[in-house]
Amino acid sequence: METVTESENTKPKRSVKFEPKRGEITVLGIRCFLMNPVSSCVKLDNMFGTGGEVIVHNTSFEFGYEFFDYITRDNPDKPKEELLKELVAAAPELGYGIVATTTIRESPPIVKVTVKNPAAKTVRGSQKHLVGSFWAGVFSKYFDKQLTCKDFSYNEGKDELSCVIST
C-alpha cells in the first residue's frame, strides 16, 4: 500500500483564498460556493428514496470530476500529483473534514479514502455520497478512468467515514 497524501500530516501553502470584499472563496483558482448539503440529502431521500442516492452520487461525482479538471487546466505547470495533494490538504477548509487517501493499486485503480470529522456521519441514504462520490469524481479524472465509491463504513468512536474508490 502506498499513501498518496494525508492532509493532516502535510503543510503545503494555503490553497483556499477568501476575498471578503468581492464575496468570493477560491480553491486553487476555482471559485466555490459553500453550503451545508446534509439537510438537502435528507429531503431528497424522503422525496425519492434510493433515487435520492442516485441524484447525490451523480451531482457529487460530476462536481469532483469537473473541479479536478478545472484545477489541472488552470495550473498547467503543476503535475497532477501535486495538485491532488493540494486538494486533499484543502479538504478541511472546503468542509470535507480531514481527508487521507491511500492508493492500494494503480492499475486498475483502487484508492481508500478516509475522512476524519466528516460532514455526513452516516452510511445510510444519499449523505454518504457527498464525500465518496466527490472523491470518485476526482480520482476518475486523476486516473482517466471511470471509478465509483463503495464499501462505505463509519466509525463513530473515531468519527471517521471511509470508502473505497475503484472500478
C-alpha positions as CSV (number, residue, x, y, z in Angstrom):
1,M,0.0,0.0,0.0
2,E,1.2,3.5,-0.9
3,T,-0.1,6.6,0.8
4,V,-0.8,9.3,-1.8
5,T,-1.2,12.1,0.7
6,E,-2.7,12.8,4.1
7,S,-3.9,16.3,4.7
8,E,-3.3,16.4,8.5
9,N,0.4,15.5,8.0
10,T,1.2,17.8,5.1
11,K,1.6,21.6,5.5
12,P,1.5,23.0,1.9
13,K,0.8,26.6,1.3
14,R,-2.8,27.6,1.7
15,S,-4.8,26.7,-1.3
16,V,-8.0,28.4,-0.3
17,K,-8.4,32.1,-0.6
18,F,-11.2,34.2,1.0
19,E,-11.9,37.5,-0.7
20,P,-14.4,39.2,1.6
21,K,-14.6,42.5,-0.4
22,R,-15.6,40.5,-3.5
23,G,-17.6,37.9,-1.6
24,E,-15.6,35.1,-3.1
25,I,-13.9,31.9,-2.0
26,T,-11.5,30.3,-4.4
27,V,-9.7,26.9,-4.2
28,L,-6.6,26.6,-6.4
29,G,-8.0,29.4,-8.5
30,I,-11.5,28.0,-8.9
31,R,-14.5,29.9,-7.4
32,C,-16.5,27.9,-4.8
33,F,-19.8,28.2,-3.1
34,L,-20.1,26.8,0.5
35,M,-23.3,25.3,1.9
36,N,-24.3,22.5,4.2
37,P,-25.9,19.9,2.0
38,V,-26.8,17.3,4.7
39,S,-30.4,18.7,5.1
40,S,-30.8,18.6,1.3
41,C,-29.8,14.9,1.3
42,V,-32.4,14.1,4.0
43,K,-35.1,15.9,1.9
44,L,-34.0,14.1,-1.3
45,D,-34.1,10.7,0.5
46,N,-37.6,11.4,1.8
47,M,-38.8,12.5,-1.6
48,F,-37.1,10.0,-3.8
49,G,-36.0,7.1,-1.7
50,T,-32.9,5.4,-3.3
51,G,-33.4,7.8,-6.2
52,G,-32.0,10.5,-3.9
53,E,-28.8,8.5,-3.7
54,V,-28.5,8.4,-7.4
55,I,-29.1,12.2,-7.6
56,V,-26.5,13.0,-4.9
57,H,-24.0,10.5,-6.4
58,N,-24.2,11.9,-9.8
59,T,-24.0,15.6,-8.8
60,S,-21.2,15.0,-6.3
61,F,-19.3,12.8,-8.8
62,E,-19.6,15.4,-11.6
63,F,-18.5,18.2,-9.1
64,G,-15.4,16.3,-8.1
65,Y,-14.6,15.3,-11.8
66,E,-15.1,18.8,-13.1
67,F,-13.4,20.5,-10.2
68,F,-10.2,18.5,-10.6
69,D,-10.4,19.1,-14.4
70,Y,-10.6,22.9,-13.8
71,I,-7.7,22.7,-11.3
72,T,-5.5,20.9,-13.7
73,R,-6.3,23.2,-16.6
74,D,-5.9,26.4,-14.5
75,N,-2.5,25.1,-13.2
76,P,-0.8,23.7,-16.3
77,D,2.7,24.0,-14.8
78,K,1.9,21.8,-11.8
79,P,1.9,18.0,-12.0
80,K,-1.4,16.4,-11.2
81,E,0.1,14.5,-8.3
82,E,1.0,17.9,-6.6
83,L,-2.5,19.3,-7.4
84,L,-4.1,16.2,-5.8
85,K,-2.0,16.7,-2.7
86,E,-3.0,20.3,-2.5
87,L,-6.7,19.5,-3.0
88,V,-6.6,16.8,-0.2
89,A,-4.8,19.4,2.0
90,A,-7.5,21.9,1.3
91,A,-10.3,19.5,2.1
92,P,-10.8,20.7,5.7
93,E,-11.2,24.3,4.5
94,L,-13.8,23.1,2.0
95,G,-15.8,21.4,4.7
96,Y,-15.0,17.8,3.8
97,G,-13.1,17.0,7.0
98,I,-9.5,15.8,7.3
99,V,-9.0,13.5,4.3
100,A,-6.4,10.8,3.9
101,T,-6.1,8.8,0.6
102,T,-4.2,5.6,0.1
103,T,-3.6,4.2,-3.3
104,I,-3.8,0.4,-2.9
105,R,-3.3,-0.3,-6.6
106,E,-2.9,1.9,-9.7
107,S,-4.0,-0.4,-12.5
108,P,-6.9,-0.8,-12.2
109,P,-7.1,1.9,-9.6
110,I,-8.2,1.2,-6.1
111,V,-8.0,4.1,-3.6
112,K,-9.1,4.1,0.0
113,V,-10.5,7.4,1.3
114,T,-10.8,8.1,5.0
115,V,-12.3,11.3,6.4
116,K,-12.0,12.4,10.0
117,N,-14.8,14.6,11.2
118,P,-17.0,14.2,8.0
119,A,-20.0,16.5,7.4
120,A,-22.2,13.4,6.9
121,K,-21.8,10.9,9.8
122,T,-23.7,8.0,8.3
123,V,-23.6,5.4,5.6
124,R,-27.3,5.4,5.1
125,G,-29.0,7.2,2.3
126,S,-27.5,9.8,0.0
127,Q,-25.4,11.6,2.6
128,K,-22.5,9.1,2.2
129,H,-22.2,10.1,-1.5
130,L,-21.4,13.8,-0.6
131,V,-17.8,12.7,0.2
132,G,-17.4,9.3,-1.6
133,S,-18.8,10.4,-4.9
134,F,-16.8,13.7,-4.9
135,W,-13.6,11.8,-4.5
136,A,-14.7,9.1,-7.0
137,G,-15.0,12.0,-9.5
138,V,-11.6,13.5,-8.6
139,F,-9.9,10.1,-8.9
140,S,-11.7,9.3,-12.1
141,K,-10.2,12.4,-13.6
142,Y,-6.8,11.8,-12.0
143,F,-6.6,8.2,-13.3
144,D,-8.5,9.0,-16.5
145,K,-10.8,6.0,-15.8
146,Q,-14.4,5.8,-14.7
147,L,-14.4,4.9,-10.9
148,T,-17.1,4.7,-8.3
149,C,-17.3,4.7,-4.5
150,K,-18.3,1.6,-2.5
151,D,-17.7,-0.3,0.8
152,F,-18.7,2.7,3.0
153,S,-18.2,2.5,6.7
154,Y,-18.5,5.0,9.6
155,N,-16.6,4.6,12.9
156,E,-18.5,6.7,15.5
157,G,-15.7,6.3,18.1
158,K,-13.1,7.7,15.7
159,D,-15.5,9.9,13.8
160,E,-14.3,8.5,10.5
161,L,-16.1,7.8,7.3
162,S,-14.3,5.7,4.8
163,C,-14.9,4.2,1.4
164,V,-13.1,2.5,-1.5
165,I,-12.8,4.1,-4.9
166,S,-12.5,1.6,-7.7
167,T,-13.9,0.3,-11.0
